[in-house]
Amino acid sequence: MKKIVFKKQNRNTLTPNGGMPLSLVILLSVVAAFMAANIYYNQPLLDVIRQEMGVNELQASFVTVIAQIGYTLGLLFIIPLGDKLSRRRLRFRR
């Protein structure tokens, strides 16, 4: 039976004080909120989109479907990059 050993993590990974700057955390959280909300912003506008483009309801609803598919594909292909890329190259320098 193998013994599991937990190593202590180095706290100096991103900044000298051991964490990301607060401004970066706020920026990333605002961007994430807008990205998640963006797939729902077009739903109240579907009737206006339908009228302006001269299409039926089914064709106008594809705007929402395509936005949600794009968001899902982004999650499927971008999030795994966090496991693939080395964090050492992503250090922030002041």
Backbone as CSV, one residue per row, in Angstrom:
resi,resn,N_x,N_y,N_z,CA_x,CA_y,CA_z,C_x,C_y,C_z
1,MET,0.842,-1.175,0.000,0.000,0.000,0.000,0.890,1.242,0.000
2,LYS,0.585,2.184,-0.908,1.387,3.390,-1.004,0.952,4.397,0.047
3,LYS,1.934,5.094,0.571,1.653,6.134,1.550,1.459,7.456,0.805
4,ILE,0.371,8.151,1.091,0.091,9.429,0.449,0.750,10.530,1.258
5,VAL,1.554,11.328,0.578,2.263,12.419,1.240,1.748,13.741,0.684
6,PHE,1.307,14.625,1.558,0.854,15.945,1.147,1.987,16.935,1.341
7,LYS,2.329,17.621,0.264,3.399,18.602,0.351,2.823,19.969,0.681
8,LYS,3.589,20.720,1.417,3.185,22.073,1.753,3.353,22.948,0.517
9,GLN,2.322,23.717,0.188,2.393,24.565,-0.993,3.141,25.845,-0.689
10,ASN,3.839,26.306,-1.710,4.547,27.569,-1.599,3.541,28.705,-1.725
11,ARG,3.498,29.586,-0.762,2.529,30.677,-0.798,2.983,31.814,-1.705
12,ASN,4.217,31.822,-2.143,4.739,32.906,-2.964,4.603,32.586,-4.448
13,THR,3.419,32.205,-4.879,3.264,31.803,-6.267,2.982,32.979,-7.191
14,LEU,2.237,33.971,-6.751,1.876,35.052,-7.654,2.462,36.399,-7.248
15,THR,2.417,36.705,-5.993,2.971,37.974,-5.526,3.824,37.705,-4.295
16,PRO,4.675,38.637,-3.940,5.531,38.416,-2.781,4.770,38.172,-1.480
17,ASN,3.553,38.703,-1.343,2.813,38.503,-0.101,1.965,37.229,-0.123
18,GLY,2.048,36.431,-1.176,1.407,35.125,-1.176,0.042,35.048,-1.821
19,GLY,-0.422,36.060,-2.525,-1.728,35.997,-3.162,-1.824,36.933,-4.341
20,MET,-2.940,36.845,-5.027,-3.154,37.743,-6.154,-3.540,39.121,-5.633
21,PRO,-3.208,40.149,-6.370,-3.630,41.495,-5.959,-5.154,41.597,-5.974
22,LEU,-5.687,42.364,-5.055,-7.133,42.511,-4.945,-7.733,43.071,-6.227
23,SER,-7.040,43.972,-6.886,-7.569,44.545,-8.123,-7.735,43.472,-9.201
24,LEU,-6.825,42.517,-9.266,-6.935,41.436,-10.243,-8.094,40.505,-9.897
25,VAL,-8.291,40.231,-8.627,-9.402,39.381,-8.201,-10.731,40.038,-8.561
26,ILE,-10.855,41.330,-8.318,-12.083,42.043,-8.651,-12.302,42.057,-10.156
27,LEU,-11.251,42.319,-10.922,-11.369,42.330,-12.383,-11.820,40.971,-12.908
28,LEU,-11.207,39.901,-12.431,-11.565,38.562,-12.903,-12.996,38.188,-12.508
29,SER,-13.440,38.593,-11.327,-14.800,38.273,-10.907,-15.832,39.052,-11.721
30,VAL,-15.540,40.308,-12.056,-16.463,41.089,-12.883,-16.533,40.514,-14.295
31,VAL,-15.401,40.142,-14.856,-15.381,39.549,-16.198,-16.144,38.224,-16.207
32,ALA,-15.959,37.401,-15.181,-16.667,36.123,-15.113,-18.175,36.339,-14.990
33,ALA,-18.590,37.336,-14.220,-20.017,37.622,-14.072,-20.619,38.080,-15.398
34,PHE,-19.921,38.951,-16.123,-20.438,39.403,-17.411,-20.476,38.276,-18.435
35,MET,-19.491,37.415,-18.410,-19.479,36.295,-19.357,-20.639,35.336,-19.096
36,ALA,-20.922,35.064,-17.836,-22.026,34.158,-17.514,-23.375,34.812,-17.804
37,ALA,-23.505,36.097,-17.513,-24.772,36.785,-17.751,-25.006,37.062,-19.228
38,ASN,-23.956,37.149,-20.002,-24.056,37.494,-21.410,-24.890,36.496,-22.206
39,ILE,-24.915,35.235,-21.785,-25.690,34.254,-22.537,-27.195,34.416,-22.305
40,TYR,-27.581,35.218,-21.317,-29.002,35.434,-21.039,-29.488,36.817,-21.450
41,TYR,-28.591,37.727,-21.784,-28.991,39.098,-22.121,-29.840,39.167,-23.391
42,ASN,-29.655,38.274,-24.321,-30.372,38.363,-25.587,-31.796,37.815,-25.527
43,GLN,-32.152,37.063,-24.496,-33.469,36.441,-24.439,-34.616,37.452,-24.387
44,PRO,-34.546,38.536,-23.605,-35.643,39.513,-23.645,-35.730,40.258,-24.981
45,LEU,-34.668,40.234,-25.750,-34.627,40.972,-27.013,-34.981,40.118,-28.221
46,LEU,-35.368,38.877,-28.012,-35.612,37.985,-29.142,-36.742,38.477,-30.035
47,ASP,-37.777,39.063,-29.459,-38.878,39.559,-30.279,-38.419,40.733,-31.145
48,VAL,-37.604,41.619,-30.575,-37.066,42.745,-31.341,-36.129,42.233,-32.432
49,ILE,-35.309,41.256,-32.107,-34.408,40.660,-33.100,-35.217,40.040,-34.237
50,ARG,-36.291,39.339,-33.877,-37.133,38.698,-34.884,-37.751,39.730,-35.822
51,GLN,-38.267,40.808,-35.258,-38.905,41.840,-36.083,-37.888,42.559,-36.971
52,GLU,-36.736,42.914,-36.415,-35.739,43.665,-37.180,-35.105,42.831,-38.290
53,MET,-34.897,41.553,-38.021,-34.253,40.696,-39.018,-35.260,40.087,-39.989
54,GLY,-36.540,40.162,-39.668,-37.567,39.602,-40.544,-37.548,38.088,-40.585
55,VAL,-37.318,37.464,-39.441,-37.288,35.996,-39.368,-38.384,35.516,-38.434
56,ASN,-38.643,34.210,-38.442,-39.664,33.676,-37.536,-39.061,33.430,-36.145
57,GLU,-39.921,33.007,-35.202,-39.478,32.827,-33.812,-38.416,31.740,-33.677
58,LEU,-38.552,30.672,-34.442,-37.585,29.581,-34.357,-36.196,30.042,-34.776
59,GLN,-36.137,30.786,-35.862,-34.843,31.277,-36.329,-34.251,32.283,-35.360
60,ALA,-35.072,33.123,-34.767,-34.569,34.111,-33.805,-34.081,33.433,-32.527
61,SER,-34.696,32.330,-32.150,-34.288,31.646,-30.920,-32.919,30.979,-31.060
62,PHE,-32.454,30.792,-32.297,-31.124,30.218,-32.493,-30.025,31.139,-31.975
63,VAL,-30.328,32.432,-31.822,-29.349,33.359,-31.240,-28.984,32.898,-29.834
64,THR,-30.000,32.562,-29.046,-29.760,32.093,-27.677,-29.072,30.735,-27.668
65,VAL,-29.506,29.839,-28.545,-28.919,28.496,-28.601,-27.445,28.576,-28.958
66,ILE,-27.117,29.376,-29.957,-25.725,29.495,-30.388,-24.874,30.138,-29.297
67,ALA,-25.430,31.141,-28.586,-24.677,31.768,-27.498,-24.376,30.764,-26.386
68,GLN,-25.354,29.933,-26.041,-25.139,28.950,-24.988,-24.186,27.845,-25.436
69,ILE,-24.263,27.444,-26.688,-23.318,26.441,-27.197,-21.899,27.004,-27.197
70,GLY,-21.752,28.259,-27.608,-20.429,28.890,-27.584,-19.858,28.985,-26.192
71,TYR,-20.700,29.324,-25.217,-20.249,29.397,-23.825,-19.810,28.015,-23.337
72,THR,-20.591,26.999,-23.667,-20.251,25.636,-23.254,-18.942,25.168,-23.886
73,LEU,-18.768,25.444,-25.176,-17.519,25.049,-25.833,-16.323,25.787,-25.232
74,GLY,-16.525,27.046,-24.866,-15.453,27.783,-24.201,-15.074,27.150,-22.876
75,LEU,-16.070,26.733,-22.111,-15.784,26.070,-20.836,-15.063,24.742,-21.056
76,LEU,-15.499,24.008,-22.061,-14.903,22.691,-22.301,-13.455,22.776,-22.775
77,PHE,-13.113,23.829,-23.519,-11.771,23.904,-24.088,-10.836,24.851,-23.348
78,ILE,-11.357,25.823,-22.622,-10.488,26.792,-21.947,-10.156,26.369,-20.523
79,ILE,-11.123,25.851,-19.790,-10.870,25.462,-18.399,-9.800,24.373,-18.283
80,PRO,-9.778,23.361,-19.147,-8.704,22.369,-19.027,-7.305,22.935,-19.263
81,LEU,-7.206,24.104,-19.902,-5.888,24.704,-20.091,-5.233,25.044,-18.749
82,GLY,-6.038,25.271,-17.714,-5.490,25.529,-16.391,-4.707,24.344,-15.847
83,ASP,-5.070,23.157,-16.274,-4.341,21.965,-15.858,-3.142,21.686,-16.753
84,LYS,-3.172,22.183,-17.971,-2.118,21.900,-18.940,-0.972,22.905,-18.885
85,LEU,-1.276,24.178,-18.645,-0.249,25.221,-18.673,0.497,25.311,-17.345
86,SER,1.745,25.629,-17.431,2.560,25.796,-16.231,2.252,27.135,-15.582
87,ARG,1.997,27.123,-14.291,1.711,28.370,-13.590,2.959,29.211,-13.385
88,ARG,4.108,28.618,-13.495,5.345,29.378,-13.327,5.481,30.439,-14.408
89,ARG,5.012,30.137,-15.627,5.111,31.113,-16.703,4.073,32.215,-16.564
90,LEU,3.056,32.033,-15.728,1.972,33.006,-15.581,2.188,33.955,-14.401
91,ARG,3.357,33.993,-13.828,3.611,34.861,-12.684,3.462,36.319,-13.070
92,PHE,2.933,37.084,-12.141,2.779,38.518,-12.356,3.994,39.220,-11.798
93,ARG,4.520,40.110,-12.563,5.692,40.859,-12.130,5.305,42.318,-11.922
94,ARG,5.907,42.918,-10.910,5.613,44.337,-10.639,6.724,45.202,-11.130
